[in-house]
Amino acid sequence: MLMLILLIILLLIILYLWSSCLIFYHEKPEKLVPDESKCFHEDCRSIIIKQNSRKAVMMIHGFPTTPAMYKYTAEKFKEEGYDVYVPLIPSFGTDWKDFEKTSFSSWYLFLDDYYSELEKEYDRVYLIGTSMGGAMTLKLAENHHPAAISVIAAPVVYNSFFRDHIVTSWSGYIGRIVALFCKAIKPGIVTSKPQSNDGNENWKGYSGTFPRQGVSLMYALKSIRKDLGKITSPMLSMHDKGDRTVPFGNQGILRNEVKAESEYIVTEMGDEYHHTHHALLMYESVQEELTRRIIIFFADHR
C-alpha cells in the first residue's frame, strides 16, 4: 500500500513538472491565411494607411484582441507622415473555433512574413506591440533590425516564482494538463465592455480561457527572454505599475537583460479607471501623451 501511494505521488510530481516546465513541448507552425470577411465586427479588420512614405510603422495587437486597440495611435502616426500597418493576426477577431486550432508559432510566422515584406518596401520600419504583441515585437527585433521598437506591457515570463518572483496566474502551472481535456473554457466574442471606461469600453476580442494557446504563449516566452540580448534596435518600453494582466515585474527583466539603447516609462493609473491598466494606448486618459512619446522616440532614431 505504501509503495502504491509513493508511486502515485511520484507520478503526480512528474505530471506537474511536465506541465509547469513544459518538458518535451513542441509545436509545428502552420502558415495562416487571412480571411477578414469572417470578422465579427468591422473594427476588427486590419488598419492599413498608405501615403507614399518611405517610413512605415507596424503595430501588433495582443491576445486575444484585435487592431481596434490602435485606432487612435494609427491616426496619429498617419498625421506624422508614416505609412501605417496594423494587421489582424489570422484566427483573431473572426471565430474563436478557428482560434483554438492555432498557436503562437503560427501567429509569429505570419507576422515575420508580414514584417519581411515591409522591410523590402520601406527605408525604415518601426514596430509597436502591446502585451503578447509586445512579446512578438521583441522576437521580431531579435531576428531582424527594425529602426526602433516600442513595447507596451510586454511579457517575457509567464510564471517565474523562484527566479523572478513573478506569477501571472497560478493556474498556468497546470495549463498543459487542462489543455489535454479542454480546448476552451467559456469562450465567446466581445464587441464592447459597457462596464468599463476610459476607452476600454470599446475593446473587441475573445472572452474566455484557451488553455492550449496559453501554453503555447508560455513556451514561446522562454526563447524570447533567452534572446533579449540579441536586440540591437533602440527600444521604448511602457508599463503600468498596477497592470492586472501582465505583471509589472516584466519591465524589470527588460531593464536588466536588453542591452540595446532603451528608455522606460512607468505609469500609475488610479482606481477610478475600470479596466486592467494594461492596453495603455486604448485609454483616453494616457493615449495622447504615450503616443506622443513614441512618436518622439521614433523621430530621434531616423
VOGU-3710 file (C-alpha; in Angstrom, 3 decimals, decimal comma):
1> mlmlilliil> 0,000/0,000/0,000  2,817/2,407/0,905  4,561/1,672/-2,389  1,350/2,417/-4,286  0,956/5,747/-2,515  4,573/6,655/-3,214  4,138/5,673/-6,865  1,037/7,866/-7,164  2,871/10,785/-5,549  5,815/10,297/-7,914
11> lliilylwss> 3,506/10,233/-10,946  1,756/13,397/-9,774  5,103/15,151/-9,368  6,192/14,079/-12,852  2,853/15,239/-14,303  3,184/18,596/-12,554  6,749/19,110/-13,821  5,675/18,061/-17,317  3,011/20,752/-17,200  4,798/23,574/-15,379
21> clifyhekpe> 8,223/23,200/-17,046  6,788/22,263/-20,466  9,155/19,301/-20,781  9,196/17,837/-24,325  6,765/20,526/-25,513  6,857/21,088/-29,272  4,614/22,676/-31,864  4,907/22,936/-35,630  3,999/26,342/-37,084  1,375/26,376/-39,796
31> klvpdeskcf> 1,014/29,042/-42,463  -2,151/31,002/-41,678  -4,255/32,568/-44,421  -6,065/35,823/-43,551  -9,824/35,946/-44,163  -11,174/39,226/-42,847  -14,580/38,578/-44,400  -15,199/36,490/-41,266  -14,531/39,370/-38,825  -17,284/39,662/-36,225
41> hedcrsiiik> -17,014/43,494/-36,270  -15,679/45,933/-38,845  -13,277/47,424/-36,264  -11,527/44,050/-36,013  -10,142/44,356/-39,528  -6,568/45,349/-40,309  -5,784/49,054/-40,368  -3,675/49,919/-43,419  -2,863/53,525/-44,311  -0,606/54,174/-47,298
51> qnsrkavmmi> 0,521/57,665/-48,280  3,683/57,044/-50,324  6,009/57,402/-47,347  9,499/55,928/-47,123  8,932/55,022/-43,467  6,357/52,647/-42,025  5,136/51,635/-38,598  3,744/48,176/-37,896  1,564/47,740/-34,797  0,922/44,301/-33,314
61> hgfpttpamy> -2,158/43,611/-31,225  -2,353/41,381/-28,182  -4,012/38,157/-27,065  -6,913/37,763/-27,739  -7,747/41,235/-29,085  -7,732/43,000/-32,470  -6,332/46,047/-34,355  -9,148/48,162/-32,885  -6,888/48,830/-29,900  -4,668/51,026/-32,113
71> kytaekfkee> -7,299/53,235/-33,784  -6,095/56,418/-32,064  -2,374/55,730/-32,396  -2,684/54,679/-36,048  -4,309/58,007/-36,922  -1,608/59,988/-35,098  1,177/58,169/-36,946  -0,622/58,890/-40,213  -0,524/62,589/-39,312  3,232/62,257/-38,750
81> gydvyvplip> 3,710/61,019/-42,303  4,102/57,279/-41,694  2,531/54,526/-43,698  0,670/52,519/-41,071  0,106/48,766/-40,878  -1,908/47,129/-38,106  -2,510/43,566/-39,324  -5,176/41,329/-37,877  -3,419/38,090/-36,972  -5,388/35,278/-38,687
91> sfgtdwkdfe> -7,878/33,489/-36,384  -8,193/36,579/-34,165  -11,309/38,748/-34,487  -13,217/36,185/-36,506  -14,281/32,869/-34,927  -12,913/31,541/-31,651  -13,392/28,000/-33,003  -10,705/28,817/-35,578  -8,580/30,493/-32,925  -8,446/27,395/-30,710
101> ktsfsswylf> -6,785/25,484/-33,557  -3,822/27,880/-33,840  -0,695/28,646/-31,808  1,957/31,279/-31,081  4,420/29,830/-33,579  1,858/30,141/-36,384  0,931/33,699/-35,381  4,594/34,643/-35,307  5,255/33,054/-38,709  2,509/35,254/-40,176
111> lddyyselek> 3,952/38,398/-38,562  7,533/37,555/-39,536  6,490/37,205/-43,181  4,465/40,420/-42,930  7,377/42,371/-41,454  9,822/40,943/-44,009  7,676/42,286/-46,852  7,572/45,747/-45,283  11,335/45,675/-44,826  11,735/45,192/-48,581
121> eydrvyligt> 9,428/48,119/-49,383  10,494/50,830/-46,904  13,709/52,574/-45,925  12,778/52,356/-42,236  10,276/50,153/-40,437  9,262/50,763/-36,813  7,413/48,362/-34,530  4,864/48,842/-31,741  3,458/45,913/-29,771  1,130/45,608/-26,794
131> smggamtlkl> 1,014/42,625/-24,430  1,555/39,458/-26,496  2,086/41,855/-29,399  4,932/43,294/-27,351  6,451/39,841/-26,986  6,074/39,390/-30,746  7,784/42,753/-31,268  10,719/41,670/-29,118  11,022/38,417/-31,074  10,946/40,280/-34,390
141> aenhhpaais> 13,685/42,608/-33,107  15,745/39,570/-32,087  15,546/38,227/-35,638  15,554/41,450/-37,674  16,704/45,039/-37,251  13,772/47,476/-37,169  14,663/51,173/-36,965  13,244/51,286/-33,412  10,618/49,498/-31,347  8,137/50,327/-28,626
151> viaapvvyns> 6,612/47,678/-26,372  3,673/48,201/-24,043  3,178/45,801/-21,121  5,243/43,141/-22,867  5,544/39,784/-21,100  8,854/37,937/-21,182  7,901/35,430/-18,492  4,541/33,990/-17,511  5,212/32,248/-14,211  8,685/32,600/-12,735
161> ffrdhivtsw> 8,156/32,436/-8,994  11,582/31,326/-7,806  13,783/33,226/-10,271  11,864/36,483/-10,683  9,017/36,385/-8,119  6,516/36,804/-10,956  3,280/34,824/-11,224  0,795/35,853/-13,889  -1,626/33,076/-12,946  -1,144/30,104/-10,639
171> sgyigrival> -3,382/28,076/-12,935  -0,688/28,382/-15,600  1,300/25,725/-13,784  -1,329/23,132/-14,721  -2,338/24,671/-18,058  -0,809/21,871/-20,106  -2,773/19,288/-18,143  -6,021/21,231/-18,599  -5,309/21,537/-22,335  -5,371/17,741/-22,629
181> fckaikpgiv> -9,052/17,709/-21,727  -10,396/21,134/-22,653  -9,951/23,295/-25,759  -11,653/26,367/-24,345  -13,354/27,486/-21,138  -16,401/29,756/-21,564  -15,272/31,121/-24,944  -17,139/33,959/-26,593  -16,983/37,138/-28,631  -16,754/40,586/-27,068
191> tskpqsndgn> -17,810/43,631/-29,101  -17,812/46,070/-26,162  -17,307/46,289/-22,416  -20,040/48,653/-21,178  -18,989/48,127/-17,560  -15,588/49,637/-18,384  -14,497/53,234/-19,068  -11,583/55,392/-20,293  -11,918/53,997/-23,827  -11,693/50,388/-22,749
201> enwkgysgtf> -15,446/50,052/-23,279  -14,592/49,755/-26,988  -12,428/46,647/-26,503  -13,047/43,877/-29,035  -11,802/40,324/-28,999  -12,461/36,909/-27,492  -13,541/36,159/-23,958  -12,851/33,004/-22,015  -9,753/30,902/-21,480  -7,872/28,983/-24,164
211> prqgvslmya> -5,521/26,558/-22,372  -3,633/25,317/-25,447  -2,966/28,826/-26,718  -1,917/29,924/-23,229  0,606/27,081/-23,033  1,869/27,999/-26,495  2,484/31,573/-25,345  4,215/30,461/-22,139  6,556/28,226/-24,113  7,385/30,964/-26,627
221> lksirkdlgk> 8,322/33,414/-23,870  11,183/31,139/-22,806  13,114/31,657/-26,047  12,140/35,322/-26,296  13,662/36,031/-22,901  16,738/33,942/-23,678  17,439/36,062/-26,787  16,774/39,549/-25,384  20,494/40,277/-25,621  20,276/39,939/-29,410
231> itspmlsmhd> 18,128/43,059/-29,735  20,096/45,935/-31,257  17,211/48,266/-32,167  16,515/51,195/-29,803  13,606/50,296/-27,534  10,973/52,294/-25,649  9,120/50,230/-23,044  5,934/51,294/-21,232  4,189/49,543/-18,365  1,733/50,484/-15,633
241> kgdrtvpfgn> 2,684/49,596/-12,064  -0,829/48,311/-11,400  -1,173/46,194/-14,551  -3,592/43,364/-13,733  -2,917/41,345/-16,877  0,884/41,251/-17,277  2,818/41,762/-14,011  4,870/44,959/-13,884  7,964/42,913/-12,960  8,351/42,044/-16,636
251> qgilrnevka> 9,632/45,554/-17,311  12,362/44,998/-14,737  13,549/41,986/-16,715  13,716/44,116/-19,861  15,744/46,734/-17,977  18,241/44,127/-16,860  18,520/41,972/-19,951  18,038/44,188/-23,031  21,456/45,621/-23,919  20,303/47,937/-26,718
261> eseyivtemg> 19,673/51,648/-26,140  16,434/51,731/-24,140  14,038/54,085/-22,391  11,405/53,114/-19,850  8,112/54,804/-18,986  6,143/53,828/-15,897  2,516/54,887/-15,470  0,419/54,685/-12,302  -3,252/54,772/-13,189  -5,782/55,266/-10,426
271> deyhhthhal> -8,645/53,066/-9,276  -11,187/55,315/-10,971  -10,398/53,551/-14,237  -12,454/50,393/-14,695  -10,012/48,328/-16,685  -6,863/46,298/-16,101  -4,364/49,167/-16,649  -2,875/47,071/-19,434  -3,701/48,170/-23,007  -2,355/51,675/-22,434
281> lmyesvqeel> -2,740/53,022/-25,975  -6,508/52,362/-25,772  -7,020/54,507/-22,699  -8,193/58,065/-23,316  -6,527/59,325/-20,142  -2,992/58,435/-21,314  -3,074/57,572/-25,016  -2,297/61,092/-26,243  0,784/61,506/-24,052  2,100/57,973/-24,596
291> trriiiffad> 1,588/58,088/-28,351  3,421/61,418/-28,425  6,318/59,869/-26,519  6,565/57,026/-29,039  6,461/59,464/-31,964  9,296/61,497/-30,424  11,345/58,363/-29,702  10,979/57,111/-33,261  11,799/60,551/-34,673  15,032/60,517/-32,657
301> hr> 16,019/57,260/-34,392  15,553/58,053/-38,060
//
